[in-house]
Amino acid sequence: MEPKEQSKEKKEKLWFWNWLIASVIFRLVLIYFPKNLNLASRPEVSTPLTSLRRLAEGYWLKQLSVSPYAGSMYHGSPLLLSLLGPLTVKRIEGQPDHLLCSLVFVIADIVNAMLIRATGQNLQMEYIRSLKLLDHVKLLEKPGKIIPSGDIAALVYLWNPFTIVACVGLSTSPIENLAIILSLYGACKRQAPLAAFGWVIATHLSLYPAILIIPMILLLGYGPDTPPRKLFLQRRNVEVGDNPPNDRCCEREEVVHRPEVPHIFSWRPVIHFLCWTSLWSVYVLVLCGISVKRYGGLWELFKRTYGFMLTVQDLSPNIGVLWYFFAEVFDFFRNFFLIVFHGNILFMMLPLAIRLKHRPCFLAFVYIAISSMLKSYPSVGDSALYLGLLGLFVNELADMQFSFFLFCGYVGVSLLSPVMHNLWIWRGTGNANFYFATAMAYACLQIILVVESVSAMLNHDRMLRKPLTELQDGKS
């Protein structure tokens, strides 16, 4: 039996690596297509914040000793400009333009997939440990019941069409996703320096990942996702329920402080995380200050980057809903609705954190999905990230409803969006409402995904509680 099991494990490992290599080859083939299939010009792929063309324009201005933020072309990080800018001007004869940048994005996608896989393996180990502590032997004994969520999530991320077009379409989304995934991986491993570095860089590049500090603190304090703590306490109470009444109080106090009961918050890694966050933040600010010293300093940087994100100055079409809304709204009400739209993200943070504090990694997925839906300049690269993270919970969300409907909806929107954009912009047989209709449908799909995934996760926790309740009622 042992040789058969070993050969089975080897086949499973080879299966994953074969698909990973195939995804790399597929990306390289698409990169060598003429002009990368013109994906870089698609509003679903490139936004004013993620377009490599705008970054190349900013670097060209910088080479002429002009502020890269002059005009309205570049609104990204000066550090990203220094990193990718030199690669945009290098050409290899006989090779596609921006080949070096494309290879960087391919490498970023592979690293993202490996970090997602490692995070999934860590979450699955904790999931199996929790089932053993709760004595849910049936779930563990059923063949094929526990799916390797890390492998599934990594392959979903790699083969997601959104991920592929973001990589091939010369979007900087893979770099931003790398910083977010790195922070989650570091928090799952309780490596405070790594988690702080990823969170600071992600916030610096896109601002919206700043809301992830809540799940990061919960991950570092409580550890990876587990069922609610009261289930473990309920299980221990069932174990001591047959003892005499005089001994129950003492045993219950011992149960609460047992090390195998999860969700005992630890402040030490959280304090380390906050200290490292302060250190990395100062370091990034110093580097940014040096980069933009000749171009107005940090205040000009914040105005041209974070101010540009929050005030929605560029109303060019994208897959979000803010561009159309602010193109139609009166200027008198503009500031009010800016507060409303961005405040929606903040208002949902606390209730979700209270309800899902025992599942911080899933909470991070929910936060990322909500911010991707309400951010000022969304792209398919944002959807690629949260859809990849959704695969980490394939076991818990096995009974999620409307899965087929959501799949068909995402496919339909992906096909209709370019068609409606072409009818509006190039053929002139449509108008902005055509394209905005697909953006509204896309937003509704994301809302349904968030609601149904949260509902399925809570139902999974109730399912784990049901046998314990029946056992406790039977003994009483």
N, C-alpha and C positions, 0 to 999 in steps of 0.2 A: 504493500500500500504506500509505503514511504516514497519509493522511486516514482510511482504514478503521480503522487501529490507534488513532488519536486518538478517533474516534467510539466505538470499542469501550471504550476507557478511560473516556470520559464516561458511557457507559451503565452501566458497572460502578460508578462513583462515585454516579450517580443511584440505582442499585439499592440501595446501602447506605443512603443518606440517606432514601429513601422508606420503607424498613423501620424506620428509626430514628424518623421522624415518626409512622408508624403505631403504634409501641409507646407513644409518648407519648400519642397520642389514646386508645388502648385503656386506658391507666392512668387517664386523666381520666374516661373513661366509667364505669369501675368505681368510682372515688371518689364519683361522684354517685349510685351506687346507694343505696337506703335502708340506713343504718347500715353502709355499706361491706361488705355481705354478712355482717356479724358476724364477719369474719375476725380482728378484734382480740381476740376471746375464745377463739380456737382455741389449744390448747396447742402445736400444731406451729409456730405463727407467732410468738406472743408468749411470752416466758419471763420469769421474775422480773427478769432483767437487761435485756431489750430491750423490755418493754411500755411504750408511751407513756402508758397509763392510770396505771401506777405512777409514772412521771415526773411526770405532772400532779398526782398526790397529794403527791409530795415537794415540788413547787413550791408547792402550797397550804399545806403545813406551814411552809415557809420564809417565806411571806408573813405567817404568823401569829407569826413570830419563834420558831418551834419548829424543832428540828433536823430536816432532811429525812430523816434516817436513824432517827428515832424510830419505834418499832414495827417492823414487818417488811415495809413496802411498797416503799420505794426503796432500791436497792443499786447505783446507777450512779455515774457521774462527776459531781462538782459542776460541772465546766466544761460538760458536756452539759446539766445542769440549768439553768445560766445561759443557755445558747444557745437551747434549745427550750422552756424553761419559760414565758417570756413569750408564746410563740405558742400555748400550750395554753389560755390564758385569753381570747384574743381571738376574738370571734365576729363573723361577717359575716352580717347578716340575710338570710335566704332561702338561705343556703349551708350545705353540710354542716359538721358539727362537725369541729374540728381540720383545716380545709381548708388553712390555712397550713403546718401540719406536713406534710400530705400532699404539698403542692407542693415542700417542701424535700426530701422523700424521692424524689420524681420527678426533681428536678434532680440529686440525688446519684446516682441510677441512670444518668442520661445521662452525667454526668462519669465514672463508673466505666467505662461502655462505651467512651468515647473514650480513656481511659487504657489500657484493655485493648487497644484497637485500635492505639494508638501503640506499646505494648510488643510486640504481635505483629508489627508491621512491622519493628521493630528486630531481633527474633529471626529473622524470615524473611530479612532482609538478611544476617545472620551465617550463617544456614543455607546460603544460596546461595553465599556466599563460601567456606564450608568445602567444599562440593561441587566448586567450581572448583579449589581448592587440591589436592583429592584426585583431580582429573581424572575425576570421575564425570559425564561428559558426557551419558551416556544418560538419567540422571535429569532433567537440565536440558532436554534436547531433546524429551522426550516431551510432547505437548500435554496440558495439564490435569493434569500430574503434580504441579506445585507449586501448591498451593491457597493463596489469600490467607488465611493463618491469623488475622491480626489482625481482618479483617472477620467471619470465621466466629465467632471467639471473642466479639466484641462483640455480635453478633446472638444467639448462644446465651445470653449473659448477659441481654440485654434481653428475649428472648421465653421464657426459662425460666419455667414456671409458679411455681417456688419464688421466683424474684426478684419476680414480679408480686404474689404474695400477701403477701410480706414488705413490699413497698412500700405496697400498698393496705391491709394489715392493721395499719397504724400501729405498725410495729416499727422500732426504731432500728438494725436490722442494716445498712441501706444506708449509714449514717454510719460504722459500724465497718468495713464492706467498703471504703469510700472510703479510709480511712487505710491499710489493708493494700495496696490496689492502688497508692496513691500512693507508698508506700515501694518497692514492686517496680519501678514506673516510674522513680523516681529512681535506683535502683541500676542498672537496665539502661542508663540514660543516663549513669551514673557522675557524677551530681549529688549529692554527699555531703550538702549541707544539706537538700535535698528528701527524700532517702532517710531521713536521720536524723529529720526532722520526722515523716514518715509512720510510722516504726517506733515512735517515742516515743508518739505519740498512739494508735496501735493498741494498744500494750501498756498504756497508761493506761486505755483504754476496756474492754479485755477480758482482759488479762493473758496469755492463751494465745499471742498473736502474738509474745511475747518469744522463742520458739524460732526465729523467723525470722531472728535475728541471724546464724546460720551461713550460710544461703544469701545473705543480704545482703552479708556479708563476701566470700564467694566471687564474687558478681556484681561487686562493686566491684574485687576483686583480679584476677580472671581475665577478666571481661567476660561477655557473653551466652553462651548455650548453644552448644557446638560438639561434634563427635565427640571421642573421647579423643585426647590429645596424641600417643600412640604411633603412631596412624595416620598423622599428618603426618610423624613421624620415619621411619616405615616407608616412606612414599612417597619421601622424600628419599634414603633408603638405596637404594631401587630405582633412582633416577636416577643415583647415583654408583656403582652396582654394576658397571658395565662398565669402570670406570677401572682402571688398574694398582694393585696392592695398596699400593704406597708412598704413593700420593696419597689413598687412601680415608680414612685417619685424619684428615688435615687437613680434607678436605671435610666429613666428618661433624661435626667440631667447628664448622665454619662453619654447617652446617645447623641445629644445635641453637640457635644464637644468632640465626638469621634472624628479622627482625621479622614475616614473614608466618606463622610457625609460632605458633598460638594457645597459650594456657595458660601464658604467662609471667607469674607473679604479680607484681602491683604493689602495694607497701605504701603508697604515697603516698595514694591515695583512701581506703584503709582507715583510715589514721591520721586523715585529715580527717573521715571518717564518725564515728569514735569521739569526736573532739573536739566535733563538732556534736551528737552524741548526749548527751554530758555537758551541753552548754550548754542544749539543749532540755529535758532532764530537770530541771535546776535551775529553769528557767523555769516548767515545768508544776507542779513541787512548790511553788514560791512562790505561783503563782496558786491552787492548791488550798488551801494554808495560809491564804491570805487569805479564801477562800470559807468555810472551815470553822473559822475561828478562834474563833467564838462557840459552836461545837457540839462541842467536845472535841479539836480540832486534828487533825493528820495521823494520829496513832495511831488515833483513832476512825474516821477515813476508811478506813484500811487494814483495820481490823477489820470494818467494815460492807460493804466492797466485795470486796477480794481474799480476806479471811477467809471471807466468805460463799460465794465461788466454790469455794475449796479444801476447805471443810468440808461442803459439800452440805447446808446447813441446811434448805432448802425442798425437800420431797419431793412437791410437786405433779407430776402426770404430764406428761411431755414425750416427744419422740421418741427420747430417749436411753435408756440402760439403767441408769444409776446410781440413779435415783429408786426403782425397784422393788427393786434389790439392797439399798440401805441402809434401805429400809422393812422388809425381812425379816431383815437380819443382826442378831446380838446386839450390844448396845452395847459389850461387852468387846472385840470384834474390829473395831469401827468404824474406829479410828485406823489399824490395820494395813492394812485394805483401802483406806482413803483413800491411803495411801502406795503401795500396789500399783497402783491405777488411775492415779494421776498419775505414778508412776514409769515406767509403761509408755511414756508419751510421751517421757520423757527417755532411756530405754534404747534406743529406736530411732533417736535422733538421730545418734549418732556412726557406726554402721555404714552408714546411708543416706548420710551426708555423705561418707564415704570412697569409697563405690561410685559416687556420682553427683556427685562434685565438679566434673566437666567440664560438668554441666548444672544449674547452680544455680537457674535459674528453674523447671525441672521439679522440683527438690528442694523448692522452696518450695511448689509444688502438693501434693506428697506430704505435707509437714509439715502443711499446712492441712487436708488430708483426714483425716489421723490425729487431729489435735487436735479436729476437728469430730465425730469418732466417739467420742472418749473424754472430751470436756469435760463439765462437770457440768450445764450447762443449754444443750443444743444446740437449734437451730431450723432451719427450712428456709432461712433466710437464709445460714447457714453453708454448706449444700450448694450454694446458688446461686453462691457465690463460687468454690468449687473446681471446679464443673462448667463455669463460664465460663472459668476458667484452663485447664481441660483442652482447650478448643478451640484454645489457642495451639499445641498439638502435634499438630494434625490430620494433618500430613504424616508425622511420625515414628511416630504411633500408628495409621497406616492399616491395619495388619495385626493390630490387637489382637483377641484372641479374646473370645467371650461378649458382644459389644457388644449384640446383639439381646436376649439374655437380661437384661442389665443394664437396658436401656431398658424392657423389659416389667416387670421387677422394680420399678423406680422408679415406673412408672405404677400398678402394682398396689398397692404400699404407700401411695401417695398417695391412692388411692381407698378402700382398706380402713381406713386409720387413722381418718378421721372416723366411719365406720360403727361400728367397734368402740368408739370413745369414746362414741358415742351409745347403743349397747346397754348399756354399763356405767354411765354417769353418769345418763342421762335416762330410759331405758326400764326399767332395772333387770333386764333379762333376761340380762345377762352379768356378768362380774367383771373384776378388774384383769388377769387372765391374757390376756383377749381383746386388750386394748390393748397389753400388754407383748409379745405374740406379733408384732405388727406392728413394734414397736420392735426386736425381735431380728432380724426379717427385714431391716429397714432397715440395721442394723449389719452384717449378713452381706453385704449388697449393697455397702456401702462397703469392706469388707475385700476382696471380689473385685475391685472397681474399682481399688484401690490395687495389689494384687498383679499383676493383669493389665496395668495401665498400665506399671508398672516393668519387668515382663517384656518387654512389647512394645518399650519404649525400649531395653533392653539388646540385644534381638534386632535392632533397627534398627542399632545400633552394630556388631554382628557382621556384618550385611549389608554395611555400608560397608567392613569389613575384608576380606571374602572376595575381591574382585577383586585387592586388593593382595597378599594371600597367594599367590594363584594366579600372579600376575605374578612375584613373587619366587621362587617354586618353579620356574617355567619358566626363569628366567634362571640359577638355580643348577644 
